[in-house]
Amino acid sequence: MQTDKVDMYLMTNGKSFPAEQTATLREKLLTLDDSQFMAVQSTEIKSPTTMLIVSLFFGSLGVDRFMLGQVGMGILKLLTGGLFGTINR
């Protein structure tokens, strides 16, 4: 993997990762081939703060699971009033 692509990815998304893990993450990203790196790059990173707030206020409706792309879990949480989601955590 090209180091400039990895460095650009880390500069763009660095705030989403713990600072102490950046060096390890960089090493792991450098070992990926181009198709694997493209898959990582295309993954949308959710803000942990936003997800926490949504989970606290709308978690019983399954909104947090829908935002993560887990439609099945979102429907189960919606139908059970959030009870299924607390068991699965």
Biopython code that builds the backbone (N, CA, C, O; Angstrom):
import numpy as np
from Bio.PDB.StructureBuilder import StructureBuilder

atoms = [
    (1, "MET", "N", (0.854, -1.176, 0.000)),
    (1, "MET", "CA", (0.000, 0.000, 0.000)),
    (1, "MET", "C", (0.891, 1.226, 0.000)),
    (1, "MET", "O", (1.957, 1.234, 0.615)),
    (2, "GLN", "N", (0.452, 2.247, -0.685)),
    (2, "GLN", "CA", (1.216, 3.489, -0.758)),
    (2, "GLN", "C", (1.059, 4.269, 0.539)),
    (2, "GLN", "O", (-0.048, 4.426, 1.053)),
    (3, "THR", "N", (2.176, 4.752, 1.059)),
    (3, "THR", "CA", (2.146, 5.452, 2.337)),
    (3, "THR", "C", (1.396, 6.773, 2.252)),
    (3, "THR", "O", (0.797, 7.204, 3.237)),
    (4, "ASP", "N", (1.419, 7.426, 1.083)),
    (4, "ASP", "CA", (0.707, 8.703, 0.981)),
    (4, "ASP", "C", (-0.808, 8.523, 1.081)),
    (4, "ASP", "O", (-1.493, 9.377, 1.644)),
    (5, "LYS", "N", (-1.340, 7.421, 0.542)),
    (5, "LYS", "CA", (-2.778, 7.142, 0.663)),
    (5, "LYS", "C", (-3.159, 6.875, 2.117)),
    (5, "LYS", "O", (-4.175, 7.366, 2.608)),
    (6, "VAL", "N", (-2.331, 6.093, 2.790)),
    (6, "VAL", "CA", (-2.600, 5.762, 4.191)),
    (6, "VAL", "C", (-2.524, 7.018, 5.052)),
    (6, "VAL", "O", (-3.379, 7.237, 5.910)),
    (7, "ASP", "N", (-1.505, 7.840, 4.827)),
    (7, "ASP", "CA", (-1.359, 9.071, 5.600)),
    (7, "ASP", "C", (-2.531, 10.019, 5.358)),
    (7, "ASP", "O", (-3.005, 10.666, 6.292)),
    (8, "MET", "N", (-3.003, 10.106, 4.118)),
    (8, "MET", "CA", (-4.149, 10.959, 3.802)),
    (8, "MET", "C", (-5.411, 10.443, 4.495)),
    (8, "MET", "O", (-6.208, 11.229, 5.007)),
    (9, "TYR", "N", (-5.588, 9.125, 4.508)),
    (9, "TYR", "CA", (-6.740, 8.527, 5.182)),
    (9, "TYR", "C", (-6.700, 8.833, 6.679)),
    (9, "TYR", "O", (-7.721, 9.189, 7.268)),
    (10, "LEU", "N", (-5.533, 8.695, 7.289)),
    (10, "LEU", "CA", (-5.410, 8.958, 8.715)),
    (10, "LEU", "C", (-5.588, 10.435, 9.043)),
    (10, "LEU", "O", (-6.129, 10.772, 10.096)),
    (11, "MET", "N", (-5.141, 11.317, 8.159)),
    (11, "MET", "CA", (-5.352, 12.753, 8.385)),
    (11, "MET", "C", (-6.829, 13.097, 8.294)),
    (11, "MET", "O", (-7.326, 13.918, 9.065)),
    (12, "THR", "N", (-7.526, 12.479, 7.365)),
    (12, "THR", "CA", (-8.943, 12.762, 7.169)),
    (12, "THR", "C", (-9.800, 12.195, 8.298)),
    (12, "THR", "O", (-10.723, 12.859, 8.770)),
    (13, "ASN", "N", (-9.501, 10.977, 8.731)),
    (13, "ASN", "CA", (-10.335, 10.285, 9.712)),
    (13, "ASN", "C", (-9.667, 10.119, 11.070)),
    (13, "ASN", "O", (-10.156, 9.351, 11.898)),
    (14, "GLY", "N", (-8.581, 10.806, 11.317)),
    (14, "GLY", "CA", (-7.815, 10.634, 12.533)),
    (14, "GLY", "C", (-8.580, 10.932, 13.802)),
    (14, "GLY", "O", (-8.313, 10.333, 14.844)),
    (15, "LYS", "N", (-9.528, 11.851, 13.729)),
    (15, "LYS", "CA", (-10.287, 12.213, 14.935)),
    (15, "LYS", "C", (-11.211, 11.094, 15.403)),
    (15, "LYS", "O", (-11.702, 11.126, 16.531)),
    (16, "SER", "N", (-11.449, 10.116, 14.552)),
    (16, "SER", "CA", (-12.339, 9.009, 14.894)),
    (16, "SER", "C", (-11.618, 7.865, 15.599)),
    (16, "SER", "O", (-12.260, 6.932, 16.083)),
    (17, "PHE", "N", (-10.297, 7.928, 15.660)),
    (17, "PHE", "CA", (-9.505, 6.870, 16.268)),
    (17, "PHE", "C", (-8.735, 7.405, 17.463)),
    (17, "PHE", "O", (-8.345, 8.573, 17.468)),
    (18, "PRO", "N", (-8.505, 6.573, 18.480)),
    (18, "PRO", "CA", (-7.694, 7.016, 19.622)),
    (18, "PRO", "C", (-6.268, 7.337, 19.167)),
    (18, "PRO", "O", (-5.702, 6.620, 18.341)),
    (19, "ALA", "N", (-5.702, 8.393, 19.696)),
    (19, "ALA", "CA", (-4.363, 8.842, 19.286)),
    (19, "ALA", "C", (-3.302, 7.783, 19.554)),
    (19, "ALA", "O", (-2.360, 7.642, 18.775)),
    (20, "GLU", "N", (-3.443, 7.038, 20.645)),
    (20, "GLU", "CA", (-2.428, 6.042, 20.980)),
    (20, "GLU", "C", (-2.469, 4.829, 20.044)),
    (20, "GLU", "O", (-1.528, 4.035, 20.032)),
    (21, "GLN", "N", (-3.533, 4.673, 19.269)),
    (21, "GLN", "CA", (-3.662, 3.550, 18.348)),
    (21, "GLN", "C", (-3.314, 3.916, 16.907)),
    (21, "GLN", "O", (-3.351, 3.054, 16.028)),
    (22, "THR", "N", (-2.979, 5.174, 16.653)),
    (22, "THR", "CA", (-2.743, 5.626, 15.286)),
    (22, "THR", "C", (-1.556, 4.913, 14.636)),
    (22, "THR", "O", (-1.632, 4.529, 13.469)),
    (23, "ALA", "N", (-0.474, 4.734, 15.370)),
    (23, "ALA", "CA", (0.706, 4.067, 14.803)),
    (23, "ALA", "C", (0.397, 2.617, 14.440)),
    (23, "ALA", "O", (0.803, 2.141, 13.380)),
    (24, "THR", "N", (-0.316, 1.921, 15.311)),
    (24, "THR", "CA", (-0.684, 0.531, 15.037)),
    (24, "THR", "C", (-1.628, 0.453, 13.839)),
    (24, "THR", "O", (-1.486, -0.418, 12.981)),
    (25, "LEU", "N", (-2.585, 1.366, 13.791)),
    (25, "LEU", "CA", (-3.521, 1.406, 12.675)),
    (25, "LEU", "C", (-2.801, 1.671, 11.364)),
    (25, "LEU", "O", (-3.122, 1.066, 10.341)),
    (26, "ARG", "N", (-1.834, 2.565, 11.392)),
    (26, "ARG", "CA", (-1.058, 2.891, 10.182)),
    (26, "ARG", "C", (-0.319, 1.655, 9.684)),
    (26, "ARG", "O", (-0.318, 1.381, 8.484)),
    (27, "GLU", "N", (0.310, 0.905, 10.585)),
    (27, "GLU", "CA", (1.022, -0.316, 10.204)),
    (27, "GLU", "C", (0.071, -1.333, 9.572)),
    (27, "GLU", "O", (0.396, -1.957, 8.561)),
    (28, "LYS", "N", (-1.101, -1.491, 10.177)),
    (28, "LYS", "CA", (-2.086, -2.447, 9.647)),
    (28, "LYS", "C", (-2.578, -2.020, 8.261)),
    (28, "LYS", "O", (-2.732, -2.853, 7.367)),
    (29, "LEU", "N", (-2.823, -0.724, 8.091)),
    (29, "LEU", "CA", (-3.291, -0.230, 6.790)),
    (29, "LEU", "C", (-2.235, -0.404, 5.704)),
    (29, "LEU", "O", (-2.575, -0.650, 4.547)),
    (30, "LEU", "N", (-0.966, -0.281, 6.062)),
    (30, "LEU", "CA", (0.108, -0.442, 5.082)),
    (30, "LEU", "C", (0.222, -1.880, 4.587)),
    (30, "LEU", "O", (0.757, -2.111, 3.502)),
    (31, "THR", "N", (-0.266, -2.846, 5.355)),
    (31, "THR", "CA", (-0.182, -4.247, 4.932)),
    (31, "THR", "C", (-1.324, -4.650, 4.001)),
    (31, "THR", "O", (-1.273, -5.726, 3.405)),
    (32, "LEU", "N", (-2.360, -3.807, 3.863)),
    (32, "LEU", "CA", (-3.509, -4.143, 3.020)),
    (32, "LEU", "C", (-3.171, -3.984, 1.546)),
    (32, "LEU", "O", (-2.350, -3.146, 1.174)),
    (33, "ASP", "N", (-3.817, -4.800, 0.706)),
    (33, "ASP", "CA", (-3.686, -4.567, -0.732)),
    (33, "ASP", "C", (-4.692, -3.498, -1.159)),
    (33, "ASP", "O", (-5.485, -3.024, -0.345)),
    (34, "ASP", "N", (-4.655, -3.125, -2.425)),
    (34, "ASP", "CA", (-5.481, -2.005, -2.907)),
    (34, "ASP", "C", (-6.974, -2.248, -2.740)),
    (34, "ASP", "O", (-7.698, -1.330, -2.356)),
    (35, "SER", "N", (-7.458, -3.462, -3.018)),
    (35, "SER", "CA", (-8.899, -3.714, -2.912)),
    (35, "SER", "C", (-9.355, -3.665, -1.451)),
    (35, "SER", "O", (-10.444, -3.168, -1.161)),
    (36, "GLN", "N", (-8.542, -4.170, -0.540)),
    (36, "GLN", "CA", (-8.894, -4.115, 0.877)),
    (36, "GLN", "C", (-8.882, -2.677, 1.381)),
    (36, "GLN", "O", (-9.741, -2.277, 2.166)),
    (37, "PHE", "N", (-7.906, -1.907, 0.926)),
    (37, "PHE", "CA", (-7.828, -0.515, 1.358)),
    (37, "PHE", "C", (-9.011, 0.290, 0.817)),
    (37, "PHE", "O", (-9.521, 1.174, 1.505)),
    (38, "MET", "N", (-9.444, -0.004, -0.389)),
    (38, "MET", "CA", (-10.611, 0.682, -0.951)),
    (38, "MET", "C", (-11.857, 0.365, -0.131)),
    (38, "MET", "O", (-12.707, 1.234, 0.061)),
    (39, "ALA", "N", (-11.975, -0.868, 0.352)),
    (39, "ALA", "CA", (-13.113, -1.240, 1.199)),
    (39, "ALA", "C", (-13.079, -0.470, 2.514)),
    (39, "ALA", "O", (-14.117, -0.013, 2.993)),
    (40, "VAL", "N", (-11.898, -0.325, 3.095)),
    (40, "VAL", "CA", (-11.761, 0.438, 4.338)),
    (40, "VAL", "C", (-12.091, 1.903, 4.086)),
    (40, "VAL", "O", (-12.784, 2.537, 4.882)),
    (41, "GLN", "N", (-11.594, 2.434, 2.981)),
    (41, "GLN", "CA", (-11.822, 3.836, 2.654)),
    (41, "GLN", "C", (-13.286, 4.145, 2.397)),
    (41, "GLN", "O", (-13.747, 5.244, 2.706)),
    (42, "SER", "N", (-14.013, 3.210, 1.846)),
    (42, "SER", "CA", (-15.417, 3.458, 1.512)),
    (42, "SER", "C", (-16.347, 3.288, 2.717)),
    (42, "SER", "O", (-17.528, 3.629, 2.640)),
    (43, "THR", "N", (-15.824, 2.768, 3.820)),
    (43, "THR", "CA", (-16.629, 2.590, 5.022)),
    (43, "THR", "C", (-16.843, 3.935, 5.694)),
    (43, "THR", "O", (-15.891, 4.668, 5.962)),
    (44, "GLU", "N", (-18.105, 4.253, 5.964)),
    (44, "GLU", "CA", (-18.433, 5.512, 6.629)),
    (44, "GLU", "C", (-18.250, 5.359, 8.131)),
    (44, "GLU", "O", (-18.801, 4.446, 8.745)),
    (45, "ILE", "N", (-17.479, 6.253, 8.707)),
    (45, "ILE", "CA", (-17.207, 6.196, 10.143)),
    (45, "ILE", "C", (-18.206, 7.094, 10.857)),
    (45, "ILE", "O", (-18.324, 8.281, 10.554)),
    (46, "LYS", "N", (-18.917, 6.513, 11.804)),
    (46, "LYS", "CA", (-19.908, 7.262, 12.586)),
    (46, "LYS", "C", (-19.223, 7.909, 13.784)),
    (46, "LYS", "O", (-18.297, 7.343, 14.365)),
    (47, "SER", "N", (-19.684, 9.086, 14.140)),
    (47, "SER", "CA", (-19.159, 9.778, 15.307)),
    (47, "SER", "C", (-19.647, 9.078, 16.572)),
    (47, "SER", "O", (-20.852, 8.895, 16.742)),
    (48, "PRO", "N", (-18.736, 8.682, 17.463)),
    (48, "PRO", "CA", (-19.164, 8.011, 18.689)),
    (48, "PRO", "C", (-20.076, 8.876, 19.556)),
    (48, "PRO", "O", (-21.000, 8.363, 20.187)),
    (49, "THR", "N", (-19.826, 10.169, 19.590)),
    (49, "THR", "CA", (-20.657, 11.070, 20.388)),
    (49, "THR", "C", (-22.074, 11.127, 19.843)),
    (49, "THR", "O", (-23.041, 11.066, 20.602)),
    (50, "THR", "N", (-22.195, 11.243, 18.534)),
    (50, "THR", "CA", (-23.513, 11.288, 17.910)),
    (50, "THR", "C", (-24.266, 9.988, 18.149)),
    (50, "THR", "O", (-25.458, 10.005, 18.456)),
    (51, "MET", "N", (-23.574, 8.862, 18.009)),
    (51, "MET", "CA", (-24.224, 7.575, 18.210)),
    (51, "MET", "C", (-24.655, 7.386, 19.666)),
    (51, "MET", "O", (-25.697, 6.784, 19.928)),
    (52, "LEU", "N", (-23.868, 7.892, 20.608)),
    (52, "LEU", "CA", (-24.246, 7.798, 22.021)),
    (52, "LEU", "C", (-25.515, 8.588, 22.295)),
    (52, "LEU", "O", (-26.426, 8.100, 22.965)),
    (53, "ILE", "N", (-25.575, 9.808, 21.775)),
    (53, "ILE", "CA", (-26.748, 10.661, 21.991)),
    (53, "ILE", "C", (-27.994, 10.032, 21.359)),
    (53, "ILE", "O", (-29.057, 9.984, 21.978)),
    (54, "VAL", "N", (-27.851, 9.552, 20.127)),
    (54, "VAL", "CA", (-28.988, 8.916, 19.449)),
    (54, "VAL", "C", (-29.421, 7.668, 20.216)),
    (54, "VAL", "O", (-30.617, 7.419, 20.367)),
    (55, "SER", "N", (-28.466, 6.888, 20.697)),
    (55, "SER", "CA", (-28.792, 5.671, 21.422)),
    (55, "SER", "C", (-29.511, 5.971, 22.735)),
    (55, "SER", "O", (-30.439, 5.258, 23.115)),
    (56, "LEU", "N", (-29.085, 7.022, 23.423)),
    (56, "LEU", "CA", (-29.725, 7.369, 24.690)),
    (56, "LEU", "C", (-31.162, 7.849, 24.501)),
    (56, "LEU", "O", (-32.055, 7.474, 25.260)),
    (57, "PHE", "N", (-31.375, 8.681, 23.484)),
    (57, "PHE", "CA", (-32.701, 9.276, 23.313)),
    (57, "PHE", "C", (-33.648, 8.453, 22.441)),
    (57, "PHE", "O", (-34.857, 8.440, 22.672)),
    (58, "PHE", "N", (-33.099, 7.767, 21.440)),
    (58, "PHE", "CA", (-33.954, 7.047, 20.500)),
    (58, "PHE", "C", (-33.612, 5.567, 20.383)),
    (58, "PHE", "O", (-34.063, 4.895, 19.455)),
    (59, "GLY", "N", (-32.815, 5.054, 21.323)),
    (59, "GLY", "CA", (-32.391, 3.658, 21.272)),
    (59, "GLY", "C", (-33.531, 2.675, 21.401)),
    (59, "GLY", "O", (-33.509, 1.609, 20.784)),
    (60, "SER", "N", (-34.524, 3.020, 22.196)),
    (60, "SER", "CA", (-35.643, 2.083, 22.370)),
    (60, "SER", "C", (-36.481, 1.953, 21.098)),
    (60, "SER", "O", (-37.245, 1.001, 20.940)),
    (61, "LEU", "N", (-36.330, 2.907, 20.208)),
    (61, "LEU", "CA", (-37.030, 2.832, 18.921)),
    (61, "LEU", "C", (-36.177, 2.161, 17.844)),
    (61, "LEU", "O", (-36.645, 1.941, 16.727)),
    (62, "GLY", "N", (-34.939, 1.840, 18.176)),
    (62, "GLY", "CA", (-34.060, 1.173, 17.217)),
    (62, "GLY", "C", (-33.369, 2.097, 16.253)),
    (62, "GLY", "O", (-32.740, 1.626, 15.305)),
    (63, "VAL", "N", (-33.460, 3.399, 16.455)),
    (63, "VAL", "CA", (-32.866, 4.360, 15.521)),
    (63, "VAL", "C", (-31.355, 4.177, 15.447)),
    (63, "VAL", "O", (-30.770, 4.302, 14.372)),
    (64, "ASP", "N", (-30.715, 3.881, 16.584)),
    (64, "ASP", "CA", (-29.270, 3.693, 16.583)),
    (64, "ASP", "C", (-28.855, 2.527, 15.689)),
    (64, "ASP", "O", (-27.845, 2.606, 14.990)),
    (65, "ARG", "N", (-29.623, 1.462, 15.709)),
    (65, "ARG", "CA", (-29.298, 0.297, 14.871)),
    (65, "ARG", "C", (-29.545, 0.588, 13.389)),
    (65, "ARG", "O", (-28.788, 0.134, 12.531)),
    (66, "PHE", "N", (-30.597, 1.340, 13.089)),
    (66, "PHE", "CA", (-30.841, 1.721, 11.698)),
    (66, "PHE", "C", (-29.694, 2.578, 11.173)),
    (66, "PHE", "O", (-29.284, 2.420, 10.023)),
    (67, "MET", "N", (-29.174, 3.482, 11.998)),
    (67, "MET", "CA", (-28.063, 4.342, 11.575)),
    (67, "MET", "C", (-26.794, 3.542, 11.315)),
    (67, "MET", "O", (-25.981, 3.924, 10.474)),
    (68, "LEU", "N", (-26.620, 2.441, 12.027)),
    (68, "LEU", "CA", (-25.454, 1.590, 11.820)),
    (68, "LEU", "C", (-25.637, 0.607, 10.669)),
    (68, "LEU", "O", (-24.718, -0.142, 10.337)),
    (69, "GLY", "N", (-26.811, 0.610, 10.066)),
    (69, "GLY", "CA", (-27.083, -0.275, 8.943)),
    (69, "GLY", "C", (-27.555, -1.651, 9.365)),
    (69, "GLY", "O", (-27.616, -2.564, 8.541)),
    (70, "GLN", "N", (-27.890, -1.816, 10.633)),
    (70, "GLN", "CA", (-28.378, -3.089, 11.151)),
    (70, "GLN", "C", (-29.904, -3.044, 11.197)),
    (70, "GLN", "O", (-30.510, -2.885, 12.257)),
    (71, "VAL", "N", (-30.507, -3.190, 10.015)),
    (71, "VAL", "CA", (-31.954, -3.018, 9.873)),
    (71, "VAL", "C", (-32.726, -4.064, 10.673)),
    (71, "VAL", "O", (-33.715, -3.734, 11.327)),
    (72, "GLY", "N", (-32.291, -5.309, 10.629)),
    (72, "GLY", "CA", (-32.980, -6.366, 11.358)),
    (72, "GLY", "C", (-33.017, -6.104, 12.860)),
    (72, "GLY", "O", (-34.063, -6.248, 13.492)),
    (73, "MET", "N", (-31.877, -5.717, 13.431)),
    (73, "MET", "CA", (-31.823, -5.395, 14.856)),
    (73, "MET", "C", (-32.657, -4.153, 15.160)),
    (73, "MET", "O", (-33.279, -4.064, 16.218)),
    (74, "GLY", "N", (-32.668, -3.205, 14.241)),
    (74, "GLY", "CA", (-33.484, -2.009, 14.438)),
    (74, "GLY", "C", (-34.963, -2.332, 14.506)),
    (74, "GLY", "O", (-35.687, -1.791, 15.342)),
    (75, "ILE", "N", (-35.407, -3.208, 13.631)),
    (75, "ILE", "CA", (-36.823, -3.615, 13.636)),
    (75, "ILE", "C", (-37.155, -4.378, 14.917)),
    (75, "ILE", "O", (-38.210, -4.159, 15.513)),
    (76, "LEU", "N", (-36.257, -5.278, 15.346)),
    (76, "LEU", "CA", (-36.500, -6.025, 16.582)),
    (76, "LEU", "C", (-36.563, -5.096, 17.800)),
    (76, "LEU", "O", (-37.406, -5.277, 18.678)),
    (77, "LYS", "N", (-35.671, -4.106, 17.850)),
    (77, "LYS", "CA", (-35.709, -3.160, 18.968)),
    (77, "LYS", "C", (-36.979, -2.327, 18.921)),
    (77, "LYS", "O", (-37.565, -2.027, 19.961)),
    (78, "LEU", "N", (-37.403, -1.956, 17.733)),
    (78, "LEU", "CA", (-38.624, -1.165, 17.584)),
    (78, "LEU", "C", (-39.843, -1.959, 18.041)),
    (78, "LEU", "O", (-40.701, -1.430, 18.748)),
    (79, "LEU", "N", (-39.921, -3.209, 17.643)),
    (79, "LEU", "CA", (-41.075, -4.037, 17.986)),
    (79, "LEU", "C", (-41.110, -4.446, 19.456)),
    (79, "LEU", "O", (-42.186, -4.674, 20.009)),
    (80, "THR", "N", (-39.931, -4.543, 20.097)),
    (80, "THR", "CA", (-39.891, -4.979, 21.493)),
    (80, "THR", "C", (-39.657, -3.817, 22.443)),
    (80, "THR", "O", (-39.446, -4.043, 23.635)),
    (81, "GLY", "N", (-39.687, -2.604, 21.968)),
    (81, "GLY", "CA", (-39.476, -1.443, 22.825)),
    (81, "GLY", "C", (-38.068, -1.325, 23.358)),
    (81, "GLY", "O", (-37.849, -0.738, 24.418)),
    (82, "GLY", "N", (-37.112, -1.875, 22.638)),
    (82, "GLY", "CA", (-35.717, -1.788, 23.042)),
    (82, "GLY", "C", (-35.227, -2.943, 23.878)),
    (82, "GLY", "O", (-34.028, -3.045, 24.138)),
    (83, "LEU", "N", (-36.111, -3.812, 24.306)),
    (83, "LEU", "CA", (-35.702, -4.911, 25.176)),
    (83, "LEU", "C", (-34.766, -5.899, 24.477)),
    (83, "LEU", "O", (-33.830, -6.414, 25.088)),
    (84, "PHE", "N", (-35.022, -6.156, 23.209)),
    (84, "PHE", "CA", (-34.167, -7.093, 22.496)),
    (84, "PHE", "C", (-32.760, -6.534, 22.347)),
    (84, "PHE", "O", (-31.791, -7.291, 22.408)),
    (85, "GLY", "N", (-32.629, -5.250, 22.158)),
    (85, "GLY", "CA", (-31.317, -4.625, 21.994)),
    (85, "GLY", "C", (-30.482, -4.655, 23.242)),
    (85, "GLY", "O", (-29.257, -4.741, 23.154)),
    (86, "THR", "N", (-31.099, -4.589, 24.409)),
    (86, "THR", "CA", (-30.326, -4.627, 25.647)),
    (86, "THR", "C", (-29.812, -6.030, 25.936)),
    (86, "THR", "O", (-28.763, -6.187, 26.561)),
    (87, "ILE", "N", (-30.525, -7.038, 25.496)),
    (87, "ILE", "CA", (-30.091, -8.409, 25.717)),
    (87, "ILE", "C", (-28.908, -8.736, 24.816)),
    (87, "ILE", "O", (-28.015, -9.482, 25.217)),
    (88, "ASN", "N", (-28.889, -8.190, 23.605)),
    (88, "ASN", "CA", (-27.893, -8.522, 22.600)),
    (88, "ASN", "C", (-26.580, -7.750, 22.806)),
    (88, "ASN", "O", (-25.594, -8.093, 22.155)),
    (89, "ARG", "N", (-26.514, -6.771, 23.636)),
    (89, "ARG", "CA", (-25.293, -5.958, 23.788)),
    (89, "ARG", "C", (-24.273, -6.679, 24.502)),
    (89, "ARG", "O", (-23.182, -6.151, 24.720)),
]
sb = StructureBuilder()
sb.init_structure("model")
sb.init_model(0)
sb.init_chain("A")
sb.init_seg("    ")
for serial, (resi, resn, name, xyz) in enumerate(atoms, 1):
    if name == "N":
        sb.init_residue(resn, " ", resi, " ")
    sb.init_atom(name, np.array(xyz, "f"), 0.0, 1.0, " ", f" {name:<3s}", serial, name[0])
structure = sb.get_structure()
